[in-house]
Amino acid sequence: MSLSSPLSPRQLDILRWIADGCPPREWSDHTYKTTALSLQNRRLVAVSKKDGWSAVIEPAGRYYLDHGVYPDDHFSAKKHRRLPSPRTTPIPKPAVPGPPAVSPPELVERLLVDGRIELASPTQAERAAWRRAIHAALGSGLIPDGKYLRHTGRDRGPLAIYLDDQPPIPTPRRPVPVPTEVDEQNPAVRLLLAEPPRLGVSEQARPRALRIMQALATETLRRGYQLELHPDGSPGFQLQRHGYTQRYVLGEEEDKVDEYPADEVASAKYSWQRVSARTVTVPSGRLILHYDQKWGVRRWADRTRWTLDDKLPEILDDFERQAQDNLDRTLAHEAEEQRLARLWRTARTDARRQLTLAHNRARVLSQLDDLDHARRLRAYAQDLEELLDRCKNPGTASEIRGWQLFVSTEADRLDPLRHVELQRWDEPDATDDDLDPYMPSDMDAAYPPTPRSRFR
């Protein structure tokens, strides 16, 4: 957006309002002041903050309202020409267009109107000019409350500038008070005093480590869960919540120092005689709390800018977040199990229905085949009857009669109409193997599917 571009509808509305003498008006926010500053940059109005905010229209602003354009030569500036020296002939330099001049009011106003500024491939000069405008706008007080000015593509690639909602200010953590004295009646402290190896710290750091354990035990009880020492007797403690257990180890960091053996120093005969130092590890007094996780070790320790005491709220918040995540995963896993079980039961019911339907369809076709055979056998028996009428030999007639009786009997056996018990819907006994062909491809009739690994 250049200075010479036409005014937007909002700018034109603000210009008319200033021309009317800034009569009282209910504004939804203070962005009208930002628009007035952009009009001042165009030399259409004059803004003053002396004795309160005020604005008056300039002659050029009146001209724009009357004609809809800027006055002639409104943005031109007189330049003094320098005569060339008679001794030298200057070499004209090629004109290089300068970077766009963007003021903070113009930047903020354009973001409020357009929502976003994007430049696909700005030059380095343009990129630098926009960065200067962004930097100036950040300290100008023009950015509306609750908004944050952001940009991408600072050094390379497309440049995008936009207003984003400011993230909420996080609530400060409630401190975990560490007592100044050890309470030997505290269950955890009492057990640690009875079993010193459960704390992997030096004798000098032991009192402070006991106070930290006492503070953790008291705070976890207040938050609704409990601190317990490891039941297997190993150093450290564990926290449990929502069925989730996290094991911690409280220890002390060690430093490596050079030590000169006393016997070698004593045996040295001369002051210049060299005694070799050996590197040993000694307790540092810096306490450290850590636990193992799949991708490494999470730890908190005494450092120059903080102590382990300061990190106790963060440690407990970290545990509660993991316990809640574990609970969410467990509930999601159970919900997915129930959903899959419902789908599986529905699929088994549908598979049994399809199996029964296929079974009875096969029965119908089989009965039709049997009925057709029975009718053909009876027709055959009738033909045998006509043959008997023509037969003159008693022995042969007796044999034909016996065969005719067999054919008639077989026709009665095959005829489904002679077996009324078959003329009804049949529900077959079905095993899981019988149902499998009718189950979805990703299901087994024997047992419901289990959730995928993302729920584990």
Residue pairs with C-beta under 8 A, 6 or more apart in sequence:
1 102
1 106
1 110
2 100
3 41
3 42
3 75
3 101
4 70
4 75
6 69
7 15
7 39
7 64
8 113
10 35
10 109
10 113
11 35
11 38
11 39
11 109
14 32
14 35
14 36
14 39
15 39
15 44
15 45
15 57
15 61
15 64
15 65
16 65
17 23
17 25
17 32
18 36
18 39
18 45
18 55
18 56
18 57
18 61
19 57
19 61
19 62
19 65
22 54
22 55
29 144
30 144
31 108
31 109
31 112
31 144
33 47
33 53
33 142
34 105
34 108
34 109
34 112
34 142
35 105
35 109
36 45
36 47
36 55
37 47
37 103
37 105
37 142
38 103
38 105
38 106
38 109
39 45
39 61
40 46
40 47
40 55
40 105
41 103
41 105
41 106
42 60
42 70
43 58
43 60
43 74
44 57
44 58
44 60
44 61
44 64
45 55
45 56
45 57
45 58
45 61
46 55
46 56
46 58
47 53
47 54
47 55
48 54
48 55
48 56
59 71
60 70
60 71
60 74
63 70
63 71
64 70
64 71
84 90
98 125
99 123
99 125
99 126
99 128
99 129
100 126
100 129
101 129
102 129
102 130
102 132
102 133
103 133
103 136
104 133
104 136
104 137
104 140
104 142
105 140
105 142
106 133
107 117
107 133
107 134
107 137
107 161
108 137
108 140
108 142
108 143
110 117
111 117
111 149
111 161
111 162
111 163
112 144
112 163
115 162
115 163
116 160
116 161
116 162
117 130
117 159
117 160
117 161
117 162
118 158
118 159
118 160
118 161
119 126
119 127
119 130
119 153
119 158
119 159
119 160
120 158
121 158
122 130
122 159
127 153
127 154
127 155
127 159
130 151
130 159
130 161
131 151
131 154
134 149
134 151
134 161
137 143
137 149
138 149
143 149
143 163
144 163
146 165
146 166
147 163
147 164
147 165
147 166
148 163
148 164
148 165
148 166
148 167
149 161
149 163
149 164
150 161
150 162
150 163
150 164
151 159
151 160
151 161
151 162
152 158
152 159
152 160
153 159
153 160
173 313
173 314
173 317
174 313
175 312
175 313
176 215
176 216
176 219
176 309
176 312
176 313
176 316
177 215
178 211
178 212
178 214
178 215
178 309
178 312
179 211
179 214
179 215
180 211
181 211
182 189
182 207
182 210
182 211
182 214
183 189
183 214
184 190
184 193
186 214
186 217
186 218
187 217
188 213
188 214
188 217
188 227
188 228
188 229
188 237
189 210
189 213
189 214
189 217
191 198
191 229
192 198
192 199
192 210
192 213
192 229
193 210
195 233
196 206
197 235
198 229
198 230
198 233
198 234
198 235
198 236
199 206
199 209
199 210
199 213
199 235
199 250
199 251
200 235
200 249
200 250
200 251
200 252
201 209
201 250
201 251
201 252
201 283
201 287
202 252
202 283
202 285
204 283
204 285
205 252
205 283
205 285
205 287
208 287
209 250
209 252
209 287
212 250
212 287
212 308
212 309
212 312
213 227
213 237
213 250
215 309
215 312
216 227
216 237
216 312
216 315
216 316
217 227
219 312
219 316
220 226
220 227
220 239
220 316
221 227
223 316
223 320
224 241
225 239
225 240
225 241
225 323
226 239
226 240
227 237
227 238
227 239
228 237
228 238
228 239
228 240
229 236
229 237
229 238
230 236
230 237
230 238
230 247
235 249
235 250
235 251
236 247
236 248
236 249
236 250
237 247
237 248
237 250
238 245
238 246
238 247
238 248
239 245
239 246
239 248
239 319
239 323
241 319
241 320
241 323
242 323
242 324
242 326
242 327
242 330
243 326
243 327
243 330
244 322
244 323
244 326
244 327
246 291
246 319
246 322
246 323
247 291
247 292
248 289
248 290
248 291
249 289
249 290
249 291
250 287
250 288
250 289
251 287
251 288
251 289
251 290
252 283
252 284
252 285
252 286
252 287
252 288
253 284
253 286
253 287
253 288
253 301
253 302
254 281
254 282
254 283
254 284
255 281
255 282
255 283
255 284
256 279
256 280
256 281
257 279
257 280
257 281
257 282
258 277
258 278
258 279
258 280
259 277
259 278
259 279
259 280
260 275
260 277
260 278
261 275
261 278
264 275
264 276
265 275
268 275
285 302
286 301
286 302
286 303
287 301
287 302
287 308
288 299
288 300
288 301
288 302
288 308
289 299
289 300
289 301
289 308
289 311
289 315
290 297
290 298
290 299
290 300
291 297
291 298
298 318
300 308
300 311
300 314
300 315
301 308
302 308
329 455
329 456
332 455
333 451
333 455
333 456
336 451
336 455
337 448
337 450
337 451
340 448
340 449
340 450
340 451
341 448
343 443
344 443
344 448
344 449
345 448
347 439
347 440
347 443
348 435
348 439
348 445
350 438
351 435
351 436
351 438
351 439
351 445
352 430
352 435
352 438
354 438
355 428
355 430
355 434
355 435
355 438
356 426
356 427
356 428
356 430
359 426
359 428
360 425
360 426
363 422
363 426
367 416
367 422
370 414
370 415
370 416
371 414
371 415
371 416
371 417
373 411
373 414
374 411
374 412
374 414
374 415
374 416
375 411
377 407
377 408
377 410
377 411
377 414
378 408
378 411
380 407
381 404
381 407
381 408
381 411
384 400
384 403
384 404
384 407
385 404
387 400
388 397
388 400
388 401
388 404
391 397
391 400
412 418
416 422
416 423
417 423
428 434
432 444
432 445
432 446
433 445
435 445
436 444
436 445
439 445
442 449
443 449
